[in-house]
Amino acid sequence: MMPGTDHNQSLQEYLAHRAKAPLPGLSTTIDDGPKQTEKALVHIHNLLGDTKPKEPTPFDLEETHRRVSELWARQRSLEEVNRMDRRRLPWVLFYGGEPNEWFSADRGFRESFGAWLKSQRSASLVSAFLFVLLRDYPKDRPELKGWLQLARELLERHRSIRLRKWREREAEFQLFSEEGPEAFGERWSAAESPGAGFLESAGFSQGLESARFLNIAVQRYLECIQNALSREQINSVRLMLLLKPLEGNEGLRFPEHRVRTLNALLKPFHNSKPADELKSVISDFVLRHIGDPRTRRNAWQGADDARDVMLRWLVSVTLEAFFEIVDQTAMDQHWHARKAFWSAYLNNDAIQDARVILGSRAKKLALYQSQELRGTFGSLRGGGGVQGGHSVLLMRMNSLVIAEWSHSSSCSFWRIDDLHAPAFRLGEYSVDELKQADRSLRFRHAPKDGLRRWERKFAGFVEQETGIQNPNWRSYGYRY
């Protein structure tokens, strides 16, 4: 034993200390030793551990591609390809131009390349080929089947210890089967721990973190999540585990699957309600990694159904926060009855969109105590009798836009195709923009003879225009 050997120090720790970088895949123990020992240990790591094949420079790739293209066009043979270009051949298989112009699309090239690669003893060439095949995975190309067959044959006949990891992964995950990405996506979604460790165990690290194979597997992974949510076969804890590998440092790890991610998480609830814990997990993930659809509309393009669900959920949060603010600022003695009236629609998911518009005092209160309203409300412009404590709740219910004021005894309605209907995402609003000029569509809340006739009137009009019935008030027809 070398002096000072500590059997609790792993070989990985030792090499990381010497190289100032972690080297995965090693567990043998050793302490400081001579330089020859260090070289031997690095060599062992290269044999048994995960190492990324060294990719040629862009210039070298371009030059190799040009020379091999010219030679193949003349001779339809790889026999005269020089030694350096041969070592670069795996890197130019799916390179340059349109897919049907790639070397990989040429059956004769595949047969010549495969025969040559099978004759080589170099495991590094095979490793480079397998790496490139997963990285550039030509899904939906007719020639893919032949390339996958070649990969399996190479792993079967090439017994080099350098390919041990590749053989183990093929045995466990069948990466090079014809259903590789889809099958892997299902296996991934069913894994007890589907996070980064699972992907690393399958080889999706060391340059394959964004492999096209993995990109395709993500599609199936998201489908499995969507199916589980639709069938109510998943709880919030499990969903948190499944969402973890989809998180990037900023935004989504797989931003090209933005629409699929939104649809997977939200479309199952287009006509149903999730459990509160599940809703909280989904909302938190979507808002952190994609953004609020009210303020980042571009991030939700192409996902209209998912956007509608998220807006409905946000309406609930927004209105509850709004009610808290108005409870502290409204002087109208009838406000609590109006709050109960609109809350009945809210609790029935009948309000599709909402915008809170606050006067100066209400705005200060919102900034101070309401995290939910920060960055999402509009401002009520002064003038026209507006006071600092005034607020407006702008709502959309199917074909109807409604502006409910916190302080007055009137409520305005617009049909959605009315050119004068207020927009939902303005930064500032005037009194005139939020009060219906047509008095036949501006209703008062004042009770008469102790009867709350306004509720019957409002409920009847809303049902007539939208088909939505207030759960707490039977419709008595639209009368005023």
JOVEN-V773441 format. One record per pair of residues at least 24 apart in sequence whose C-alpha atoms are under 10 Angstrom apart, sorted by the first residue. I is the first residue (numbers start at 0). GAP is how many residues later the second one is. Records with the same first field share a line. If there is no record, write none. Layout:
# JOVEN-V773441
I=GAP  GAP
This chain:
# JOVEN-V773441
0=29  30
1=28  29  30  31  32
2=28  29  30
3=26  27  28  29
4=24  25  26  27  28
5=24  25  26
6=24
10=30  34
11=29  33
13=24  27
14=26  27  30
22=26  27  28
23=24  25  26  27
24=24  25  26
25=24
43=118
44=117
45=116
46=76  113  114  115  116  117  118
47=113  114  115  116  117
48=113  114  115  116
49=112  113  115  116  150  153  155  156
50=76  111  154  155  156
51=75  76  79  153  154  155  156
52=71  72  74  75  76  78  79  153  154
53=37  70  74
54=33  35  36  73  77
55=31  32  35  36
59=24  25  28
60=24  27  28  30  31  34  35
61=30  33  34
63=24  25  27  28
64=24  26  27  28  30  31  37  38
65=26  30
67=24  35
68=33  34
71=31  36  37
75=32  33  36
76=31  32  35  36
77=31  34  35  38
78=33  37
85=27  30  31  39
86=30  35  37  38  41
87=37  40  41
88=24  28  36  39  40
89=27  35  36  37  38  39  40  41  42  43
90=34  37  38  40  41  42  45
91=37  40
92=36  39  40  43
93=38  39  41  42  43  44
94=41
98=39  42
99=41  43
103=34  37  39  40  42  43
104=33  36  37  38  39  42
105=37
106=36  39  40
109=33  36  37  40
110=35  36  39
112=37
113=32  33  36  37  39  40
114=35
116=33  37
117=32  35  36  39  40
118=39
119=38
120=37  38  39
121=36  38  40
122=31  32  35  36  37  38  39  40
123=36  38  39
125=25  28  29  32  36  37  40
126=24  27  28  35  36  39
128=25
129=24  25  36  46
130=35  72  73  75  76  77  80
131=76  79  80
132=43  78  79  80
133=41  42  47  69  70  74  76  77  78  79  80
134=69  72  73  74  75  76  77  78  79  80
135=72  74  75  76  77
136=44  74  75  76  77  78  79
137=74  75
138=39  42  73  74  77
143=34
144=31  32  33
145=32
146=29
147=27  28  29  30  32
148=27  28  29
149=26
150=24  25  26
151=24  25
164=36  37  38
165=36  37
167=33  34
168=32  33  34
169=32
171=29  30
172=28  29
173=28
174=27  28  38
175=37
179=33  34  36  37
180=31  32  33  34  35  36  37  38  39  40
181=31  32  34  35  36  37  38  39
182=34  37  38
183=29  30  32  33  34  36  37
184=28  29  30  31  32  33  34  35  36  37  38  39
185=31  32  33  34  35  36  37  38  39
186=30  33  34  37
187=29  30  32  33  36  54
188=28  29  31  32  33  34  35  36  52  53
189=31  34  35  52
190=50  51
191=46  49  50
192=45  48  49
193=44  47  48  49  50  51
194=46  47  48  49  50  51
195=48  49  50
196=48
197=47
198=46
208=44
209=43  44
213=40
214=39  41  42
215=41
217=27  28  36  39  42  43
218=38  41  42  45
220=40  43
221=24  35  38  39  40  41  42  43
222=37  38  40  41  42
223=40
224=36  39  40
225=34  35  36  37  38  39  40  41  42
226=37  38  41
227=36  40
228=35  36  37  38  39  40  45  49
229=34  35  36  37  38  39  42  44
230=37
231=36  42  43
233=44
234=40  42  43  46
235=39  40  41  42  43  44  45  46
236=40  41  44
237=40
238=26  39  42  43
239=38  41  42  45
242=38  39  42
243=41
245=39  43
246=38  41  42
247=41
248=40
249=38  39  40
250=34  35  36  37  38  39  40
251=33  34  36  37  38
252=36
254=34  35
257=28  31  32  41  42  43  44  45
258=31  40  41  42  43  44  45  47
259=42  43  46
260=25  29  42  45
261=24  28  38  40  41  42  43  44  45  48
262=39  40  41  42  43  44  46
263=42
264=41  44  45
265=37  39  40  41  42  43  44
266=36  37  38  39  40  41  42  43
267=37  38  41
268=36  37  40  41
269=35  36  37  38  39  40  42
270=38  78
271=37  77
272=36  40  76
278=31  34
279=33
281=28
282=27  30  31
285=24
291=83  84
293=59  60  61  81  82  83  130  131
294=80  81  130
307=44  45
308=40  43  44
309=42  43
310=40  41  42  43
311=34  37  38  39  40  41  42
312=33  36  38  39  40
313=38  39  40  58
314=31  34  36  37  38  39  40  41  80
315=27  30  31  33  35  36  37  38
316=55  56
317=35  36  37  38  52  54  55  58  59  75
318=24  27  35  36  37  53  54  74  76
319=26  52  53
320=35  45  48  49  50  51  52
321=33  34  35  36  40  44  48  50  51  55  69  70  71
322=70  83
323=42  45  46
324=33  37  38  40  41  44  45  48  64  66
325=32  36  39  40  63  64  65  66  67  79  80  81
326=79
327=34  37  61
328=30  32  33  36  59  60  61  62  77  78
329=32  59  60  61  75  76  77  78
330=58  59  75  76  77
331=73  74  75  76  77
332=74  75  76
333=72  73  74  75  111  112  113
334=70  71  72  73  74  110
335=70
336=108  115  118
337=66  67  68  71  107  116  117
338=65  67
339=132
340=114  117  118  129  130  131  132
341=53  62  113  117  128
342=127  129
343=125  126  127  128  129
344=52  114  123  124  125  126  127
345=124
346=124
347=120  121  122  123
348=48
349=46  47  48  116  118  119  120
350=44  45  46  47  49  117
351=43  44  45  46
352=41  42  43  44  45  48  71
353=39  40  41  42  43  47  48  49  70  71
354=37  38  39  40  41  48  68  69  70  71
355=24  35  36  37  38  39  47  68  69
356=24  33  34  35  36  37  46  48  67  69  70  71  72  77
357=30  31  32  33  34  35  48  70  71
358=27  28  29  30  31  32  33
359=26  27  28  29  30  31
360=26  27  28  29  30
361=25  26  27  28  29
362=25  26  27  28
363=24  25
364=24
375=49  51
376=47  48  49  50  51
377=46  47  48  49  50  51
378=47  48  49  50  51
379=47  48  49  50  51  54
380=46  47  48  49  50
381=47  48  49
382=47  48
383=46  47  48
384=46
385=44  45
391=37  39  42
392=41
393=28  29  30  40
394=29
395=28
396=65  68  69  70  71
397=64  67  68  69  70
398=63  66  67  68
399=62  65  66
401=32  33  34  39  40  60
402=30  31  32  33  39
403=30  31
404=29  30
407=36  37  38
408=33  34  35  36  37  38
409=25  26  32  33  34  35  36
410=24  25  30  31  32  33  34  47
411=24  25  26  27  28  29  30  31  32
412=24  25  26  27  28  29  30  45  48  49
413=24  27  28
414=26  50  51
439=40
442=37
443=36
452=26  27
453=25  26
455=24
